[in-house]
Amino acid sequence: MVRRLALAMSTEEIAADLYVSVNTVKTHLKNAYRKLSVGRRSEAVRRARELGLL
């Protein structure tokens, strides 16, 4: 999911790409932000890169 954020995909684009609902994407992103201790998409991408996840 965070890889798709790094590609600057919108929530709707991510949902279509993964064949899931927009609400499912939002839930997963919220959980990813929590695990990365961030509040925004740009912070999530930066933190994931710092951790070597991207």
C-alpha positions in Angstrom: 0.0 0.0 0.0 2.8 2.5 0.9 4.5 1.7 -2.4 1.4 3.1 -4.2 1.6 6.2 -2.0 5.1 6.7 -3.2 3.8 6.6 -6.8 1.4 9.4 -5.9 -1.6 7.3 -6.5 -4.9 8.6 -5.1 -7.0 6.6 -2.7 -9.4 5.8 -5.6 -6.6 4.7 -7.9 -5.2 2.4 -5.2 -8.6 0.9 -4.6 -9.1 0.2 -8.3 -5.6 -1.2 -8.6 -6.1 -3.6 -5.7 -9.8 -4.4 -6.5 -11.0 -3.2 -3.1 -13.3 -0.5 -1.9 -12.1 3.1 -1.1 -13.0 2.5 2.5 -10.8 -0.5 2.7 -7.9 1.5 1.4 -8.6 4.3 3.9 -8.6 1.7 6.8 -5.3 0.1 5.7 -3.7 3.5 5.2 -4.8 4.6 8.7 -3.2 1.5 10.1 0.0 2.0 8.1 0.2 5.6 9.3 -0.2 4.4 12.9 2.5 1.8 12.6 4.9 4.3 11.0 4.0 6.9 13.6 3.0 9.5 11.0 0.0 11.6 10.1 0.3 12.2 6.4 1.0 10.5 3.1 4.3 12.3 2.5 5.5 11.5 6.0 4.6 7.8 5.5 6.6 7.6 2.3 9.6 9.4 3.9 9.4 7.1 7.0 9.1 4.0 4.9 12.2 5.0 2.9 14.1 5.7 6.1 13.2 2.2 7.3 14.2 0.6 4.0 10.6 -0.5 3.3 10.7 1.2 -0.1 
